[in-house]
Amino acid sequence: MPRSGLCWLDGMDIKSLREPSRSSSYHRTSVKLLSTIMMLSTSARHSRFAATTTIMVASFSNAAAFSTATSRLTSILNDPSLITCDSPPSQTFDVVDPGASAAQFKDGTAVIAHVRRMGRDDTKDAINRAHIALPDWRDKTTAAYRSGILTKWSSLIKESAEDIAKIMTLESGKPLAESRGEVNYGTSFLDYYAAEAIRPNNSGGGFISPSPFATPDGAPRGKMMAINEAVGVCGLITPWNFPIAMITRKVGPALAAGCTCVLKPSELTPLTAIALETLAKRAGVPEGVFELVTADRELTREVGDEMCVNKIIKKISFTGSTPVGKLLMKQSSDTVKRLSLELGGNASFIVFDDADLDVAVNAAMSSKFRNAGQTCVCSDRFLVHKSIEEEFVSRLAEKVGHIKIGHGLENGVAMGPVISNVPVKNLSKKVEAAISDGATCVVGGSPLVDLGPNFFEPTILTNVDTNSHIWCTETFGPVVAVTTFDTEDEAVTMANDSSVGLASYICTRDMSRIFRVSSALECGMVGVNEGIISSASAPFGGVKESGLGREGSALGIKEYLNTKYVFLNC
């Protein structure tokens, strides 16, 4: 889409229309233009997406009127227009590189972009646009059409994969290799739900069966139909640790089902979301179908509140902490919204005495230290059979000693910073408290201040008290907490002694034990002899206070569908 000059609007398809502020002349002109086009569209009595009436108007700033980026970021991108706009927004907040040095934070060069600061009124506007777009997207497009747009969007993301990976690394801190892998992971959800869109279990599908009621002569009287329908306008809230995958895992099934959505990405990593929104428009996602709201930490709460209380929003999907998830549940209760909540974890990692230790150590490394331990399915509580603890810890410590730590854009770096200095302080306190409670620090245990204010050493603690803070709460950092067990029952009891239940991991060569322990563990997902288990084709979610619903797989699209029963007396 052009960023200035002239653009073509087919019917109501206002692909270049957004307002940087409600009070600006831009906004007033945009509203007048929108009203005129809506009247033209209504009088023409045609679909919003049918190109039967074409008019030409002056273009305003593109949908990417969200951010201006510093040369430190734009200089490494092939296509800076993914995240930049011609006219900077009037109110902005800073996005910083968590891997920056102390000197860069001090002189201001840690700032990589300035992003539009949006609040409750902007959120209401976005919700209203999504509401206007819903009838035509839901009722006047075919599943094949929606599938094609998702496929095109995925293709454009893949074409810009290197740029998006660099953006992710600079705003989240993860190593470039991990960011590249996440681009592939993220697009897999679009590809998967492009395929799911046209299956008979999607929107418009369902089943028909004979009724159990009988006519006087004993024949079935009528038919029963169950029809799947899009839920409606969805409010989506995503975290910073997977800036692309958490978005596509929600937006993909929502659009495939015929829903429209309003996305609020993390204030720490909004640039990837802006790039995705830009590419969505280029792929043909119509105006209003995928709306983006960027807010800083101060305004995030009111944005989330508006999503929860606004009657237009019919579903909330949130990935984040358990306390925030509980708050969203309470706020959504008055309007009885559908909820999908992927909340906190505190995963157990059980190593039995018959485990292949090389396999177990490799699984532990990938589960614990990916993204510097900042994933909701990271292993936090390591339960190792007493007879093999020394050998397991020795091999793990050797592997940990070879982790190259540094800025994510540096060659060969395997672990970057944590997201900010707050978790560095929290990790230091937890490690110090665990040692005070009797734990032994085998490796690490301290901030890496020479690299920057947000780096923390990969750490291994043994003899950890199961009542200590580091054991009982999610760590979200590169710290392994180890304790031992004697029996299988003891290990399962210790693993289940938690208010959350997202993921667990077990290492064993005993097939009977695999099925027995997997069944006994109170969690939504179990990895057996493997540390990375997420996939677009697998259902992702937890039990207990780890949330509600599932994302990924065929179950993921069901979260965006209602079922209507129709009885046919015929």
Salt bridges, closest charged atoms under 4 A:
ASP13 OD2 - LYS15 NZ 3.25
GLU19 OE2 - ARG129 NH1 2.76
ASP79 OD2 - ARG282 NH1 3.06
ASP94 OD1 - HIS114 ND1 2.79
ASP97 OD2 - ARG72 NH2 2.52
ASP97 OD2 - HIS407 NE2 2.67
ASP122 OD1 - ARG116 NH2 3.14
ASP125 OD2 - ARG22 NH1 2.70
ASP136 OD1 - LYS140 NZ 3.42
ASP139 OD1 - ARG138 NE 2.96
GLU162 OE2 - ARG180 NH2 2.62
GLU182 OE1 - LYS174 NZ 2.53
ASP191 OD2 - LYS158 NZ 2.91
GLU196 OE2 - ARG199 NE 2.94
GLU229 OE2 - LYS564 NZ 3.18
GLU267 OE1 - LYS264 NZ 3.32
GLU267 OE2 - ARG297 NH1 3.86
GLU277 OE2 - ARG18 NH2 2.39
GLU277 OE2 - LYS281 NZ 3.73
GLU291 OE1 - ARG18 NH1 3.00
GLU291 OE1 - ARG129 NH2 2.96
ASP296 OD2 - ARG117 NE 2.44
GLU298 OE1 - ARG117 NH2 2.78
ASP305 OD2 - ARG120 NH2 2.82
GLU306 OE1 - ARG120 NH1 2.94
GLU342 OE1 - ARG249 NH2 3.38
ASP353 OD2 - HIS385 NE2 3.94
ASP353 OD1 - ARG513 NH1 3.81
ASP354 OD1 - ARG513 NH1 3.17
ASP358 OD1 - ARG395 NH1 2.81
ASP380 OD1 - LYS368 NZ 2.91
GLU391 OE2 - ARG395 NE 2.71
ASP486 OD2 - LYS386 NZ 3.53
GLU488 OE1 - ARG513 NE 2.96
GLU488 OE2 - ARG516 NE 2.72
GLU522 OE1 - LYS544 NZ 2.98
GLU545 OE1 - LYS326 NZ 2.94
GLU551 OE1 - ARG249 NE 2.95
GLU551 OE2 - LYS250 NZ 2.73
GLU559 OE1 - LYS315 NZ 3.82
